[in-house]
Structure formats: structure tokens, C-alpha cells
Amino acid sequence: MLDSAEAVIRSKLDDGETLVWSGRPRQGLLLQPSDALVIPFTLLWGGFAIFWEYEVVSSHAFWVLQVWGIPFVLLGIYLIVGRFFTDAAVRAHTAYGLTDKRIIIVSGQQSQSYALADIASVTLASQPDGSGTLAFGTPGTPALPAPASGLYLAPTRVNFPRFALIENAQSVYDQVDAQRTAAAHSA
């Protein structure tokens, strides 16, 4: 059984730090808005890979060709269904916390924390059911690839820390805002 979000976050607190809120992202298998674009591609990829492998195997083609298609079939199966289970497993092992000094994000064995005073902005994207995502930073800020990469195709989006798919997102947003204000006045 998984530890509660509160227990996970409490284990990360510093002396004198007060936990204000803790929670987890929505659990289980989920479809995201981005899946509207991804699902057709995954069905085409997986469908073609499975069709190609079937044709090669049923025609008794050279063994190298039969083996060649296996990684593509496995990748296709992962893209079609496996990624949903991976996403659910990652969310099952993720906990969020807000203290009087920082935000904490624990995912599996990784832990990140950000001082409230260092957070430039907080953006709330809420759903009609009250759930939503809080992004800490300015979403959509373009980031250029490192100059050493030698490849520039297009700006990429900065991946800011966030409390994704949480319940009562507006309430959590209000608590974060209050703690940021208190941290700014005490500094």
C-alpha cells in the first residue's frame, strides 16, 4: 500500500517547517487533451508495425526481416496502451506538498523543492469539477536548445514544476498565494 501524501511530504520537511497542504494527482488511467493528437498517430504507427510484421512472418521472409519488426511492434503496443499504464504508475507514486517556506514535489525516489520566494508566478488551469493544475513559473516561455547541441528546429516549452491534476485546485491556489505573500513579507 502506498504511503499517504501527507506522510511522504512530512518526511521531507525541515526543522521548524509547517505543512500547509499535501495531495496527489488524480489516480488511475486518464485521457489527457493532448491524446486527441497522439492517439491517431499511435494507432497508425502500431497498426502499420503489426501489419508489416504479420506480412513478413506469414510470407516466411528472411529471419532478419522477421526479427527487425519486433521492436517496432513493441513500441507500437506501448504507444497505443502501455503509456497510459506508465502514466498511471508515475502519478500513483507522486505526492505534492505546500509548506510555509516552499513547495515540494516527490515522484518515486526523486524529490524537488522550490522556495516560495523564488517562484515568479503561479498559474491555475481549472476544470469544471474543481480539479486542475497549478504551474509554478510562466508557462509558454520559449527556451532555446543549448548552443552546443548544434541543432535548432523550434523553440521548446519550459517544463515548470507543477501540481498536476489535483482536487480543489482553486483552494490550493489560494493557499499557495497566501503562503507566497507571507514569505515575501517575512523576507
URZI-V646334 format. One record per backbone hydrogen bond with DSSP energy under -1.0 kcal/mol. CO is the residue of the C=O (numbers start at 1). NH is the residue of the N-H. E is the energy in kcal/mol with one decimal. If there is no record, write none. Layout:
# URZI-V646334
[[CO	NH	E] [CO	NH	E]]
This chain:
# URZI-V646334
[[4	8	-2.2] [5	9	-2.7] [6	10	-2.9] [7	11	-1.5] [9	12	-2.0] [10	13	-1.2] [14	17	-1.9] [18	100	-1.5] [21	98	-2.9] [23	96	-3.3] [32	35	-1.6] [33	36	-1.5] [34	37	-1.3] [34	38	-1.6] [35	39	-2.8] [38	42	-2.6] [39	43	-2.5] [40	44	-2.1] [41	45	-2.9] [42	46	-2.9] [43	47	-2.5] [44	48	-2.5] [45	49	-2.6] [46	50	-2.7] [47	51	-2.6] [48	52	-3.1] [49	53	-2.5] [50	54	-2.6] [51	55	-2.5] [52	56	-2.4] [53	57	-2.6] [54	58	-2.9] [55	59	-1.5] [56	61	-2.2] [57	60	-1.4] [62	66	-1.5] [63	67	-2.4] [64	68	-2.4] [65	69	-1.2] [67	70	-1.2] [69	73	-2.2] [70	74	-2.7] [71	75	-2.5] [72	76	-2.2] [73	77	-2.5] [74	78	-2.3] [75	79	-2.8] [76	80	-2.2] [77	81	-2.6] [77	82	-1.5] [78	83	-2.6] [82	86	-2.2] [83	87	-2.4] [84	88	-2.0] [85	89	-2.1] [86	90	-2.3] [87	91	-2.4] [88	92	-1.9] [91	94	-1.4] [93	108	-2.9] [95	106	-2.9] [96	23	-2.0] [97	104	-2.9] [98	20	-3.1] [98	21	-1.9] [101	116	-2.5] [102	99	-3.0] [103	114	-2.1] [104	97	-2.5] [105	112	-2.8] [106	95	-2.9] [107	110	-2.2] [110	107	-2.6] [112	105	-2.9] [114	103	-2.3] [115	118	-1.4] [116	119	-1.1] [121	137	-2.1] [123	135	-2.6] [125	133	-2.2] [127	130	-2.0] [130	169	-2.3] [131	127	-3.2] [132	166	-2.7] [133	125	-2.4] [134	163	-2.3] [135	123	-2.7] [138	141	-1.3] [141	158	-1.1] [143	156	-2.0] [146	149	-2.2] [147	150	-1.0] [156	143	-2.1] [158	160	-1.1] [161	136	-2.8] [163	134	-2.1] [165	26	-2.0] [166	132	-2.0] [168	172	-1.9] [169	173	-2.8] [170	174	-2.5] [171	175	-2.0] [172	176	-2.7] [173	177	-2.6] [174	178	-2.3] [175	179	-2.3] [176	180	-2.6] [177	181	-2.3] [178	182	-2.4] [179	183	-2.5] [180	184	-2.2] [181	185	-2.0] [182	186	-1.7]]
